[in-house]
Amino acid sequence: MTADDSFGRLDDDDYPAYTMGRAADMLGVPQSFLRAIGEHRLITPLRSPGGHRRYSRYQLRIAARARELVDQGTPIEAACRIVILEDQLEEAQRINAEYRRRGVANPSAAA
């Protein structure tokens, strides 16, 4: 990978650019919070060749939403489930909007 390729990845929301320590600092949480939301399958960090967890900007946004809920008193298990459902709803709405944009009346017929 050349330097130009590396710089191009800086705009990639899915590029695992952040170590666990850096991610925890950015979110203002202990590293155990990131481990816990991983155990509840909210996010699955990529592993470096050395086995260290690496997080993307997208994953940090998801973790930040879970932190908001936990800070409001929601148990971490419930917060993870809520964020997963919110993400699924957002994706379904995006797909529906795309079908409407294309003028597809019956989405199952489009597949």
Residue pairs with C-beta under 8 A, 6 or more apart in sequence:
9 15
9 17
10 17
12 56
13 56
13 57
13 58
14 56
14 58
15 56
15 57
16 45
16 46
16 54
16 55
16 56
16 59
17 54
17 55
17 56
17 57
18 26
18 54
18 55
18 56
18 57
18 60
19 52
19 53
19 54
19 55
20 31
20 34
20 45
20 52
20 53
20 54
20 55
21 31
23 34
23 55
23 59
23 60
23 63
24 30
24 31
24 33
24 34
26 60
27 33
27 34
27 60
27 63
27 64
27 67
28 67
29 63
29 67
33 63
33 67
33 70
33 76
34 43
34 45
34 53
34 55
34 63
36 76
37 43
37 63
37 66
37 76
37 80
38 44
38 45
38 53
40 76
40 77
40 80
40 81
41 80
41 84
42 62
42 63
42 66
42 80
42 83
42 84
43 55
43 59
43 62
43 63
45 53
45 54
45 55
45 59
46 53
46 54
46 55
46 56
47 53
47 54
48 54
55 63
62 83
62 87
65 83
65 86
66 76
66 79
66 80
66 83
69 78
69 79
69 82
69 83
70 76
70 79
74 82
95 107
96 107
99 107
99 110
102 110
104 110
